[in-house]
């Protein structure tokens, strides 16, 4: 979004004492002044040229990209009138009869409304009532509703009919940052334009023109910092420039911009990246402390660190990205060097750790401590081994039980031919439920064992009965048509009656359910749950005895086996080396 100074027009001149901030002083006044919105301007140009002007337009985008300003320019184009021109046009080389009043939001036929403070149906009724009357002096009556998503549901509904079939002399222009909150019934009646963020090169070019007009001395690096901090919003960029000019008494230096914005030196952020990725946590913490003492915020340091991780990743995957004008020469050269040294798995791991760490720092009562712990995590993660290397060593037998591998082993990886898959979940052991393969009587299954009965309960989706059978009874005898069982203390008193009823429904025959109460405790059989837990404990002991598992546990002290799953048959074949590298995707939770 480019901006022409309002002072260019005699009517826009103000006394020296009435200072206007840059964002207002250089607000665009015509479509020619807009930067970065070429697609929208081209569409509107064609619409005006062919007289296919829609009755309603909605502009959406992030803050400060020119949504409301564009609506005012469009209102000016709809009512452009000079001594020789009296038709709507986007070509407005000079101020028309109505232009200055529209620009200053004081024209009687261009009504601006802030939906954030006028949300009710009563406000919309006023618009609907006034829309019936023709404009006082202009050609078209224009309603500009800012932050339209703030209207109430009743207000939106009240607007629909007028929006779909407005009087020929009325146009509606909407602006919003939350397009998803606007009902589709409203969107379907409007032409939608998504205003793009201003790209850094275009923003820097325009800021340079503003600086030249203001007679301010600005360092190029400071300009880059301002453009990056604005995140594509021209209004934010001009506001930050205003602040920087005031802070530097007319001279804008990079060091002062970093101090005022709480940013870290980009070169020193790269030094911090080098320290943590090489595992030198001592140097990393010293560098972080130095930046913090010089005014950089912990959150800003981590954010910049994450941005450089992204830069290195892009350079590694797309070397042509080095031509990005938004990169400084230091970022370009050192980023390319790092992209050749740091593997992609380490970069993705670093990104995940930083992303999670940003949330931790934001929510921490002491952000500095939280940020330092994120750096510690990064440094130690950088020293973690490659999962592919670890698996290859375990398969080759290079690592014996009780000895650490000569090459480091990663925190995660794919299944090995000699290893069961370790499942990181604190789940209870699975119960051995057999398929219902008992005899069938009149087309209905007849369970021949307690596992068969549990499977039948699962098949009929009776979770309550299935849980009771697994955990709350001990079966003394199970035969066709008869079950002898012992009720445990947690069993429901009417469980035998319910079991009798469901068995009649499921099998089509009456079962005799007997409750045994005089059997010695030592002679009682185990519940299905207890049998599953015993089997799981036996399996765990067997897995713990494997030399490869012992090597992993020794390599990572404190590691526990929380679950065991046998690998699929197709995974038993030796993995190709490339496949091992692809298995090296590691999340922060794995660490």
Residue, then its C-alpha position, 0 to 999 in steps of 0.5 A: x500500500x503506497x501513500x500519497x501525502x495529503x499535503x499535496x493538495x492545497x486543501x490538505x495543508x495544515x499548520x506546522x503545529x498540527x502534526x500528522x503521523x506518517x500513516x495518515x499523512x501518506x494515506x493513499x488517495x487513488x488506485x495509483x497510490x496502492x502498492x502490492x494490490x495489483x490484482x485487485x486494481x486490475x479487476x476493478x479497472x476492467x469492471x469500471x471500463x465495462x460498466x460492470x460495477x457490483x452493488x457490494x464489495x468486501x475487502x479483507x486482509x490483515x491489519x494495516x494493508x489498506x482495506x478502509x483506505x481502498x473503500x474510500x478510494x472506491x467511493x471516490x471513484x464511484x462519485x468522481x466528477x470534474x468539469x469534463x468527467x461525470x461518470x465513475x472511473x478509477x483514473x482520477x488524475x486530479x481532485x474532483x468536486x467530491x474527492x476532498x470531502x470523501x478523503x476526509x470522511x465528511x461527505x454527506x453521501x458517503x456514510x462510514x460506520x464502524x460495526x464494532x460500535x454499531x452492531x445492532x439491528x437498529x443501526x442497520x434499520x437506519x441504513x435500510x431506511x436512508x438507502x431509499x433516498x437518493x444522494x444529496x449531491x453525488x452520483x452514488x450513495x456509498x455505505x462503508x462499514x468497517x469491521x463488518x464481522x462485528x455485526x450481530x446475527x440479527x443485523x446481518x439478517x436485516x441487511x440481506x434483502x437490501x444488500x441483494x437488491x439495493x436501489x440503483x443509487x446505492x453501493x455497499x463497501x465492507x472491510x474486515x480482518x475476520x472474513x470467516x466470521x462473515x455469514x456466507x449469505x452476506x459473502x455470496x452477495x458481495x464481490x470479495x477482494x483479499x488484500x495481500x501483505x506488502x512484501x518486504x522489498x516493495x515496503x522498503x522501496x516505499x519507505x525510502x521515498x517517505x524518508x526522502x520526503x521527510x529529510x530523515x537519515x536512515x541506515x539500510x539495516x534499520x529500514x530492513x528491521x522496520x520492514x520485517x517488524x511490520x509483518x506486511x502491514x504498511x500502517x505498522x511500518x509507518x508507525x514504527x518509522x515515526x517512532x524510530x525518527x522520534x527516538x533518534x532525533x531525526x536519525x534512524x540507526x539499526x542499533x536504536x531500532x533494535x533497542x526500541x523494538x526489543x530485537x536482537x542483532x541478527x548477526x548475533x542471533x546467527x552466532x547463537x544458532x551456531x552455538x546451540x546447533x553445535x551443542x555448545x550450551x555454555x557459549x549459547x547461554x553466555x550469548x543469550x545473556x549478553x543479548x538480554x542485557x543489551x535489551x533484547x526480549x527473550x521471546x524476540x530472541x527465540x523468534x529470530x532464532x526460529x526465523x533463521x532456522x527457517x532461512x537455513x531450511x529454505x536454503x537447504x531445500x531451495x538454494x535459489x532462495x539465497x536471492x531473496x532481497x529480504x535477506x541480509x548479506x550475513x544471513x545469505x552467506x552464513x545461511x548457505x554455509x549452515x545449509x550445507x552442514x546441518x542435516x534436515x532432521x536437525x533443522x526440523x527438530x530445532x524448529x519443533x523445539x523452538x515452536x513449542x518453546x515460544x509458547x512456554x516463554x509466553x506463558x512463563x512468569x520468568x521468560x528469561x529462564x524459560x528461554x534458557x531452558x529452551x536453548x538447553x533443550x536445543x543444544x542437547x538435541x543437537x548432540x543427539x545421534x541419528x536414528x538411522x545410525x543407531x538402528x544400523x549399529x544395533x542391527x550390525x551387532x556392534x553394540x553389546x548389552x551394557x555398552x554404549x554405542x560407538x556412534x550415538x543413537x537417536x531418541x526415536x526411529x523405525x522398527x528393527x528386524x530384531x526389535x519389537x516396536x516401542x510404543x510411547x503411550x501409557x496404555x493398559x495392556x491389551x486383553x487377549x480377546x478371541x474371535x467368536x468361533x464357537x458353535x452356532x445354534x439357529x444362526x446365533x453364535x454360542x460362546x465356548x469360553x470367557x474370551x469368546x463371551x467378551x468378544x460377543x459383548x464387544x460385537x454387540x457394543x455392550x461396553x458395560x458388560x464387556x468391562x464387567x466380564x474382563x475385570x469384575x468376575x472370576x470364572x470357575x466353570x464355563x460350558x455350553x449353557x452354564x457358567x459358574x462365577x465368583x463376583x468381585x467386590x466392584x461387580x454390580x449386584x445384578x450382574x448375573x441377572x443382566x448376563x442371563x438376559x443378554x445371553x438369551x438375546x445374543x445366543x437364543x438360548x437360556x443360560x444358567x448363571x451360578x454364583x460361587x461363594x464358598x471357594x478358597x481364595x487361593x483356588x480362584x482363577x485370575x480375571x482376564x485383566x489379571x491374565x493380560x497383565x501377567x502376560x504383559x509382564x512376562x513379555x516385558x521381561x523377555x524384551x528387557x533381556x534383549x541385548x539391543x534393548x539393553x544397549x538403548x536403555x544404557x545409551x539413554x539413562x532414565x528411558x522406560x518401556x511403556x508399551x510393546x507392539x510386535x512389528x508388522x510382517x512387512x517391516x521385518x525385512x531389512x530397511x534400505x539406508x535411505x529409508x532409515x534416513x527418512x525415519x529420522x523425523x523427531x518431535x520435541x515430545x520424543x526428547 
